[in-house]
Amino acid sequence: MKIGFIGPGRMGRPILNRLVAADHDVTVLVRRPKARAAAKADGLTCADTVAAAARTTSPRYSSWC
């Protein structure tokens, strides 16, 4: 499954790590350089914009918490 995630933060990162471990293709928008480097090190693909993160998924759904 291809998943795009915007702004994972503290709660989202463990979810994303589990998705990557389950062989999902995850693209994430992370703005802070240090957090972005950590995301890449964990196997996440980083997008530069919200639109770029959204383009990686099909079909597109959104959820706000």
CNS distance restraints for C-alpha pairs under 8 A (distance, minus, plus):
assign (resid   1 and name CA) (resid  24 and name CA) 5.16 0.50 0.50
assign (resid   1 and name CA) (resid  25 and name CA) 6.08 0.50 0.50
assign (resid   2 and name CA) (resid  24 and name CA) 6.21 0.50 0.50
assign (resid   2 and name CA) (resid  25 and name CA) 4.74 0.50 0.50
assign (resid   2 and name CA) (resid  26 and name CA) 5.95 0.50 0.50
assign (resid   2 and name CA) (resid  27 and name CA) 7.79 0.50 0.50
assign (resid   2 and name CA) (resid  56 and name CA) 6.63 0.50 0.50
assign (resid   2 and name CA) (resid  57 and name CA) 5.13 0.50 0.50
assign (resid   2 and name CA) (resid  58 and name CA) 6.86 0.50 0.50
assign (resid   3 and name CA) (resid  24 and name CA) 7.28 0.50 0.50
assign (resid   3 and name CA) (resid  25 and name CA) 6.14 0.50 0.50
assign (resid   3 and name CA) (resid  26 and name CA) 4.77 0.50 0.50
assign (resid   3 and name CA) (resid  27 and name CA) 6.17 0.50 0.50
assign (resid   3 and name CA) (resid  56 and name CA) 7.04 0.50 0.50
assign (resid   3 and name CA) (resid  57 and name CA) 5.43 0.50 0.50
assign (resid   4 and name CA) (resid  26 and name CA) 5.85 0.50 0.50
assign (resid   4 and name CA) (resid  27 and name CA) 4.74 0.50 0.50
assign (resid   4 and name CA) (resid  28 and name CA) 5.63 0.50 0.50
assign (resid   4 and name CA) (resid  29 and name CA) 7.98 0.50 0.50
assign (resid   4 and name CA) (resid  53 and name CA) 5.19 0.50 0.50
assign (resid   4 and name CA) (resid  54 and name CA) 5.84 0.50 0.50
assign (resid   4 and name CA) (resid  56 and name CA) 6.32 0.50 0.50
assign (resid   4 and name CA) (resid  57 and name CA) 5.93 0.50 0.50
assign (resid   5 and name CA) (resid  26 and name CA) 7.42 0.50 0.50
assign (resid   5 and name CA) (resid  27 and name CA) 6.28 0.50 0.50
assign (resid   5 and name CA) (resid  28 and name CA) 4.65 0.50 0.50
assign (resid   5 and name CA) (resid  29 and name CA) 6.37 0.50 0.50
assign (resid   5 and name CA) (resid  53 and name CA) 6.89 0.50 0.50
assign (resid   6 and name CA) (resid  28 and name CA) 5.66 0.50 0.50
assign (resid   6 and name CA) (resid  29 and name CA) 4.77 0.50 0.50
assign (resid   6 and name CA) (resid  30 and name CA) 6.97 0.50 0.50
assign (resid   6 and name CA) (resid  50 and name CA) 6.91 0.50 0.50
assign (resid   6 and name CA) (resid  53 and name CA) 7.33 0.50 0.50
assign (resid   7 and name CA) (resid  12 and name CA) 7.88 0.50 0.50
assign (resid   7 and name CA) (resid  28 and name CA) 7.25 0.50 0.50
assign (resid   7 and name CA) (resid  29 and name CA) 5.79 0.50 0.50
assign (resid   7 and name CA) (resid  30 and name CA) 5.59 0.50 0.50
assign (resid   7 and name CA) (resid  31 and name CA) 7.72 0.50 0.50
assign (resid   8 and name CA) (resid  12 and name CA) 4.22 0.50 0.50
assign (resid   8 and name CA) (resid  13 and name CA) 5.58 0.50 0.50
assign (resid   8 and name CA) (resid  16 and name CA) 7.91 0.50 0.50
assign (resid   8 and name CA) (resid  28 and name CA) 7.58 0.50 0.50
assign (resid   8 and name CA) (resid  29 and name CA) 7.88 0.50 0.50
assign (resid   8 and name CA) (resid  30 and name CA) 7.34 0.50 0.50
assign (resid   9 and name CA) (resid  13 and name CA) 6.20 0.50 0.50
assign (resid  10 and name CA) (resid  14 and name CA) 7.66 0.50 0.50
assign (resid  11 and name CA) (resid  15 and name CA) 7.30 0.50 0.50
assign (resid  12 and name CA) (resid  16 and name CA) 6.19 0.50 0.50
assign (resid  13 and name CA) (resid  17 and name CA) 6.10 0.50 0.50
assign (resid  14 and name CA) (resid  18 and name CA) 6.29 0.50 0.50
assign (resid  15 and name CA) (resid  19 and name CA) 6.33 0.50 0.50
assign (resid  16 and name CA) (resid  20 and name CA) 6.22 0.50 0.50
assign (resid  16 and name CA) (resid  26 and name CA) 7.33 0.50 0.50
assign (resid  17 and name CA) (resid  21 and name CA) 6.17 0.50 0.50
assign (resid  17 and name CA) (resid  42 and name CA) 7.09 0.50 0.50
assign (resid  18 and name CA) (resid  22 and name CA) 6.16 0.50 0.50
assign (resid  19 and name CA) (resid  23 and name CA) 6.57 0.50 0.50
assign (resid  19 and name CA) (resid  24 and name CA) 5.48 0.50 0.50
assign (resid  19 and name CA) (resid  25 and name CA) 7.95 0.50 0.50
assign (resid  19 and name CA) (resid  26 and name CA) 7.38 0.50 0.50
assign (resid  20 and name CA) (resid  24 and name CA) 5.17 0.50 0.50
assign (resid  20 and name CA) (resid  25 and name CA) 6.65 0.50 0.50
assign (resid  20 and name CA) (resid  26 and name CA) 6.63 0.50 0.50
assign (resid  20 and name CA) (resid  43 and name CA) 7.03 0.50 0.50
assign (resid  20 and name CA) (resid  44 and name CA) 7.28 0.50 0.50
assign (resid  25 and name CA) (resid  44 and name CA) 7.90 0.50 0.50
assign (resid  26 and name CA) (resid  44 and name CA) 5.79 0.50 0.50
assign (resid  26 and name CA) (resid  45 and name CA) 6.24 0.50 0.50
assign (resid  27 and name CA) (resid  44 and name CA) 6.03 0.50 0.50
assign (resid  27 and name CA) (resid  45 and name CA) 4.58 0.50 0.50
assign (resid  27 and name CA) (resid  46 and name CA) 5.50 0.50 0.50
assign (resid  27 and name CA) (resid  47 and name CA) 6.37 0.50 0.50
assign (resid  27 and name CA) (resid  53 and name CA) 5.96 0.50 0.50
assign (resid  27 and name CA) (resid  56 and name CA) 6.93 0.50 0.50
assign (resid  28 and name CA) (resid  44 and name CA) 6.78 0.50 0.50
assign (resid  28 and name CA) (resid  45 and name CA) 6.19 0.50 0.50
assign (resid  28 and name CA) (resid  46 and name CA) 4.95 0.50 0.50
assign (resid  28 and name CA) (resid  47 and name CA) 5.84 0.50 0.50
assign (resid  28 and name CA) (resid  53 and name CA) 6.23 0.50 0.50
assign (resid  29 and name CA) (resid  46 and name CA) 5.73 0.50 0.50
assign (resid  29 and name CA) (resid  47 and name CA) 5.08 0.50 0.50
assign (resid  29 and name CA) (resid  48 and name CA) 6.43 0.50 0.50
assign (resid  29 and name CA) (resid  49 and name CA) 6.62 0.50 0.50
assign (resid  29 and name CA) (resid  50 and name CA) 6.63 0.50 0.50
assign (resid  29 and name CA) (resid  53 and name CA) 6.38 0.50 0.50
assign (resid  30 and name CA) (resid  35 and name CA) 6.65 0.50 0.50
assign (resid  30 and name CA) (resid  36 and name CA) 5.34 0.50 0.50
assign (resid  30 and name CA) (resid  39 and name CA) 7.95 0.50 0.50
assign (resid  30 and name CA) (resid  46 and name CA) 6.89 0.50 0.50
assign (resid  30 and name CA) (resid  47 and name CA) 7.57 0.50 0.50
assign (resid  30 and name CA) (resid  48 and name CA) 8.00 0.50 0.50
assign (resid  31 and name CA) (resid  35 and name CA) 7.54 0.50 0.50
assign (resid  31 and name CA) (resid  36 and name CA) 6.67 0.50 0.50
assign (resid  32 and name CA) (resid  36 and name CA) 5.99 0.50 0.50
assign (resid  33 and name CA) (resid  37 and name CA) 6.16 0.50 0.50
assign (resid  34 and name CA) (resid  38 and name CA) 6.39 0.50 0.50
assign (resid  35 and name CA) (resid  39 and name CA) 6.14 0.50 0.50
assign (resid  36 and name CA) (resid  40 and name CA) 6.30 0.50 0.50
assign (resid  36 and name CA) (resid  46 and name CA) 7.09 0.50 0.50
assign (resid  37 and name CA) (resid  41 and name CA) 6.20 0.50 0.50
assign (resid  38 and name CA) (resid  42 and name CA) 6.28 0.50 0.50
assign (resid  39 and name CA) (resid  43 and name CA) 6.62 0.50 0.50
assign (resid  39 and name CA) (resid  44 and name CA) 5.42 0.50 0.50
assign (resid  39 and name CA) (resid  45 and name CA) 7.62 0.50 0.50
assign (resid  39 and name CA) (resid  46 and name CA) 7.46 0.50 0.50
assign (resid  40 and name CA) (resid  44 and name CA) 5.00 0.50 0.50
assign (resid  40 and name CA) (resid  45 and name CA) 6.19 0.50 0.50
assign (resid  40 and name CA) (resid  46 and name CA) 6.82 0.50 0.50
assign (resid  46 and name CA) (resid  53 and name CA) 7.90 0.50 0.50
assign (resid  47 and name CA) (resid  52 and name CA) 5.69 0.50 0.50
assign (resid  47 and name CA) (resid  53 and name CA) 5.34 0.50 0.50
assign (resid  48 and name CA) (resid  52 and name CA) 6.51 0.50 0.50
assign (resid  48 and name CA) (resid  53 and name CA) 7.63 0.50 0.50
assign (resid  49 and name CA) (resid  53 and name CA) 6.42 0.50 0.50
assign (resid  50 and name CA) (resid  54 and name CA) 6.20 0.50 0.50
assign (resid  51 and name CA) (resid  55 and name CA) 6.13 0.50 0.50
assign (resid  52 and name CA) (resid  56 and name CA) 6.79 0.50 0.50
assign (resid  53 and name CA) (resid  57 and name CA) 7.57 0.50 0.50
assign (resid  54 and name CA) (resid  60 and name CA) 7.20 0.50 0.50
